[in-house]
């Protein structure tokens, strides 16, 4: 973990020195923060990887065991405030790390969405600042209803995040996918013949036509009443890969225990987990590890 933290700190510090405009805005006059932005990014990543869903507990742990890495640690309210303002920086660092890996150029992507539950009681639904964004939805993989959001993720077969979006639970997966590529058309500019594998929900001639115009070939299982589609023997094992990536977020990175209570809080905490997964894949790739999406060396 110390090796991963040091590597991420150096990478982020170099990025901010070359592109200072990426740092969160702060007044030109005033006290300089004692915890640098690079240290904040590293601290946020470590919190997600080590499984601390409580910021207060995490900072107590850091004060007791991580003083050799972080000479100054803020109190929980200050840490929370800076983390929420740094969501865009976390996103930029995540993309920089992803593009630095050898698997960024993979010609096969997988796409799926996973629930991000935000509350369970009726009182929470009525009082939450997330009302209006969050919705009631149904997760077929877990056979349950939930109130919250969905994380839509396009990633490589190794689980490396390529594109992602956070939407209401009822958002159409097909529209979200098309909007992802519309927002970042450069993702497929130099990728002729890119293959995208999804489940039965990504159906429709219009969807396939729009993806085909961008140079993306969509493979999905046939729906009821449809003839068998190309690539059918591959879908069952690859479906397990997709579920495995989602399980990494939910089981190891505690995605549904994010504790966010405001839109900025939820976004920052989801970005923490995307950064954590990307950082460990990036570090494993640099170290030549055979399994890139493995947190065994870091989560204790």
Residue pairs with C-beta under 8 A, 6 or more apart in sequence:
1 46
1 49
1 50
1 297
1 298
2 69
3 283
4 45
4 49
4 279
4 280
4 283
4 298
5 42
5 45
5 46
5 69
6 69
7 283
7 286
8 41
8 42
8 45
8 93
8 97
8 279
8 283
9 38
9 39
9 41
9 42
11 93
11 96
11 97
11 100
12 37
12 38
12 41
12 42
12 93
13 36
13 38
15 22
15 92
15 93
15 96
16 22
16 23
16 37
16 38
22 88
22 89
22 92
23 37
23 89
24 37
24 82
24 85
24 86
24 88
24 89
26 33
33 82
34 72
34 74
35 43
35 70
35 72
35 73
35 74
35 82
37 86
37 89
39 70
40 79
40 82
40 83
40 86
41 86
41 89
41 90
41 93
41 275
42 69
43 62
43 70
43 73
43 79
44 83
44 86
44 90
44 272
44 275
45 272
45 275
45 276
45 279
46 62
46 66
47 55
47 58
47 272
48 253
48 254
48 272
48 273
48 275
48 276
49 253
49 276
49 279
49 280
49 295
49 298
49 299
50 58
50 61
50 298
50 299
50 300
51 252
51 253
51 254
51 299
52 58
52 61
53 254
53 257
53 258
53 259
54 259
55 76
55 79
55 80
55 83
55 259
56 76
59 73
59 74
59 75
59 76
59 79
62 70
62 73
63 73
66 73
67 73
73 79
74 82
80 265
83 268
83 272
84 262
84 264
84 265
84 267
84 268
85 264
86 268
87 264
87 267
87 268
87 271
90 268
90 271
90 272
90 274
90 275
91 271
91 274
93 275
94 161
94 271
94 274
94 275
94 278
94 279
97 275
97 278
97 279
97 282
98 104
98 160
98 161
98 162
98 278
98 282
100 282
101 160
101 281
101 282
101 285
101 292
102 285
103 156
103 158
103 160
103 281
103 285
103 292
104 156
104 160
104 162
105 191
106 156
106 157
106 158
106 160
107 191
107 193
107 194
107 195
108 156
108 157
108 194
108 195
108 197
109 154
109 155
109 156
109 162
109 194
109 195
109 196
109 197
110 154
110 155
110 156
110 157
110 196
110 197
110 198
110 238
110 241
110 242
110 245
111 152
111 153
111 154
111 155
111 177
111 196
111 197
111 198
111 202
112 152
112 153
112 198
112 199
112 242
112 245
112 246
113 150
113 151
113 152
113 153
113 173
113 176
114 139
114 141
114 150
114 151
114 153
114 246
114 249
114 250
114 255
115 137
115 139
115 142
115 146
115 148
115 149
115 150
115 151
115 169
115 256
116 148
116 149
116 150
116 151
116 166
116 255
116 256
116 258
116 266
116 270
117 146
117 147
117 148
117 256
118 124
118 128
118 130
118 134
118 147
118 148
118 149
118 260
118 266
119 125
119 128
119 130
119 134
119 147
119 148
120 147
124 147
125 131
125 147
128 134
128 261
129 261
129 262
129 263
130 260
130 261
130 262
130 263
130 266
133 149
133 168
133 263
134 147
134 148
134 149
134 168
134 169
135 147
135 148
135 149
135 168
135 169
135 170
136 145
136 146
136 147
136 169
136 170
137 145
137 146
137 147
137 148
137 150
137 168
137 169
137 170
138 144
138 145
138 146
138 169
139 145
139 146
141 243
141 246
146 169
147 169
148 169
148 256
149 166
149 167
149 168
149 169
149 266
150 166
150 167
150 168
150 169
150 171
151 164
151 165
151 166
151 249
151 255
151 270
152 164
152 165
152 166
152 167
152 171
152 173
152 176
152 177
152 180
153 161
153 163
153 164
153 245
154 161
154 162
154 163
154 164
154 177
154 180
154 196
155 161
155 162
155 245
156 162
157 238
157 241
158 281
158 292
158 293
159 244
159 245
159 248
159 277
159 281
159 292
159 293
160 277
160 278
160 281
160 292
160 293
161 274
161 277
161 278
162 187
163 180
163 181
163 184
163 187
164 180
164 274
165 176
165 179
165 180
166 266
166 267
166 270
167 176
173 201
173 202
174 201
174 202
174 203
174 204
174 207
177 198
177 202
177 207
177 211
178 207
178 210
178 211
181 187
181 188
181 211
181 214
181 216
185 214
188 194
188 214
188 215
188 216
191 215
192 215
193 215
193 217
194 215
194 216
194 217
195 216
195 217
195 219
196 211
196 216
196 217
196 218
196 219
197 218
197 219
197 220
197 231
197 234
197 235
197 238
197 242
198 218
198 219
198 220
199 220
199 221
199 239
199 242
200 220
200 221
200 222
200 223
202 218
202 220
203 220
203 223
207 218
208 218
211 217
211 218
212 218
219 229
219 230
219 231
219 234
219 235
220 229
220 235
221 229
221 232
221 235
222 228
222 229
222 232
245 293
248 277
248 293
248 295
249 255
249 273
249 277
250 256
252 295
252 299
253 273
253 276
253 277
254 273
255 270
255 273
258 266
258 269
258 270
258 273
259 265
259 269
260 266
260 267
260 268
260 269
260 270
277 293
280 293
280 294
280 295
280 298
281 292
281 293
284 291
284 292
284 293
284 294
285 292
